[in-house]
Amino acid sequence: MNTMSDHYERVKIELQQMKAVESEAAADEEQMSPASVSLVPADASSVARRDISRSSINGRSRSKSRSKADGHERQVNGKLMSDLTPQKSDYSQEKGQSSASNEQNIKGTLRLLKGKTAANGHVESCQRQTEGKCEHHGKEDGSKVAKKRRAVTVDTSKAKTSLEALKMSIRQLKWKEFPIGRRTACDIYWHGVSFHDNENIVSGQVNKFPGMIEMLRKINLSRAVRTMQELFPEEYNFYPRSWILPEEYQLFSTQIRLLKDNDSTLKPTFIVKPDSGSQGDGIYLIRDPADLRAISGSQIKQAVVQEYIQKPLLIDKLKFDIRLYVLVRSLEPLEIYIAKEGLSRFCTEPYQEPSQKNLSHVFMHLTNYSLNVHSGNFVHSDSCSTGSKRTFSSVLYRIASKGVDIKKVWSDIIALVIKTVIALVPELKVYYQADIPPGKPGPTCFQILGFDILLMKNLKPVLLEVNANPSMRIEHEQEVSPGVYEYVPSPVDEEVKVGVIRDTLRLMDPAQRKQHVTLNTGGGSPEDAIAVETGSDEKESLMDSLPTLCLKQVFPKYTKQFNNLRVVERIAAIFLRFLGVKGTMRLGPTGFRTFIRNCKLSNSSFSMASVDILYIDITRRWAGMLPDSREAGMCLQAFIEAFFYLAARRFKAVSLREQVVLLLEVCEGALEGQSHSEKPRPHRSQPTQSSAPNTFSSPALTRRHHLRQQPMQLAAKANAEN
Ligand code: ADP
């Protein structure tokens, strides 16, 4: 029963609490500029939200120029949102789906599909929560009040085009924004382009990984996936066959000529993509290698030429692609999340299979928003399920109504995403160690990636590309009267992107992460951590008012199915161990020799002189393939090639994958023995010995890339000389 003294105690507690908040705010104000305070309203109603969004957009100077970092889409839709009510993506009505499990045997996809889309527009409920706060506080006991934690701080000074969506997210979470930075450290730094947007960050978390932009350039992505295709050809057949120009021009020409000679009815088409291009810039289709542009002399531009998918799935006779948002929450341990909702971007001219006549019809073949928006047929729509840009869920509904097993489509997409990230991780770890060496103070990193996926007519997903900086713009330009432009909200983009950013922040909440670490040791997932989080009642109440997370953990959740693919990561762990000098990404000849010695790979038939020749041969050739590189020495890709060579030399008559795994076991065994005397340096974020597993299944692998053969011949020569 409540007594007067109970009541007095509660009042006292509330007073203490208010004072604590006040003094904390005063302390923060000392650190912040006045501008940062005034720009961050403590709470926002939906009306205020819309107004702020609109006025701040209009207040900005318009710029027509767009950097690659701004991502691939400019925005669609011509009208103000008439209704801010979140649109839910509830797939629970889906019926008649085949229960046959797919090859990945991913369970829980339906649950994933059933999840409520984390739409924004629940600010009203946040307000209700604010109103309900007193009631909650009335129930608080002293210990809970003492636990009340300060708001998470976010430096948004470098957020660029993601700023509007980020501001909305921070407001919904009731966190604290620092729009022009802060003298003391923030918990989270939100960068618009790269890890290096803000130099000298020594703590907290940054929303970019070092090296992600470089890794996701078209050539590097192709190389990383190709390495995996060599080891796991069936698992990585979701990426179209690609050739890297200029270095593989001859190979491309020869292979296509042979293909056509063997079967004259074959009429393959290829898509040429400049290495650093985006938004469809510079992309064109060809039917013959001779049609490659800019092959004057040795001046072939750096590009990827790729098999063109001729039979995409069509909706309303139009080709479309899917933009999915993926959060890499951590590299070590690897944690991947997928947003339940994405975007579908439609072509604006009915699709026909490529022919000489229609090859140049970009509105028929390329789904880029940036191109199609200039077509007279582009449909701006306020609805998420019509027009030239729609939510992915609306597309899934549509195809489900035709009897398609969307559960399988989703699980195939999840598998594609996990496998692609697994292909990127080894090199990302090298970048990470170079930028944030073990022992040096530095932030931890996470990143939202934009996966562009095409569904083939047979519903198989194909990876087109991955964007390090997917556009997070939630507004688009509109001509309100002749010559007068305004930025107005784009409901489809807002629906998807605010949810992705807000829930990324929720997962990166420092308190939640701590909790996650504790829970993880007991096997809990981060989503569980959010669910069980016990902070102040205010916190619980805020969590109640937010939608369920729109981000779904897929790794380590599906570790069992995919861990066997993490073979290259184990090679990278060895590479990192011998890299030595801080800040470098290249292995010197001494480091390579030490690797051979410590792993006991040299013997009477493979002398140290052969080792040196192998090193020089491979390193030199890779230096020619990476012309921009300023650093000398052996890069990870070259080391992998050397490792494959050594594996093939030692373990004959088995598949490349088996050879590599066997050699890994030899190396890891030898290094394990030494680690007692010479312990690897501890690493805050990624230990030198990878946590990647060393188990594998071994279906036959026969194909081997031609490039890997080259050093074998040369090294064989070296052997003969010694
Ligand atoms: P960009 O970075 O310039 O957008 P993409 O690789 O995303 O380059 O390609 C642009 C568009 O071209 C894609 O959105 C897709 O519509 C189309 N496209 C790309 N690769 C292929 C392919 N292999 N087969 C069919 N269409 C493709």
Boltz pocket constraint, residues with backbone or C-beta under 6 A from the ligand:
constraints:
  - pocket:
      binder: B
      contacts: [[A, 72], [A, 240], [A, 271], [A, 273], [A, 277], [A, 278], [A, 279], [A, 280], [A, 281], [A, 283], [A, 306], [A, 307], [A, 308], [A, 309], [A, 310], [A, 321], [A, 365], [A, 366], [A, 367], [A, 368], [A, 452], [A, 454], [A, 464], [A, 465]]
      max_distance: 6.0
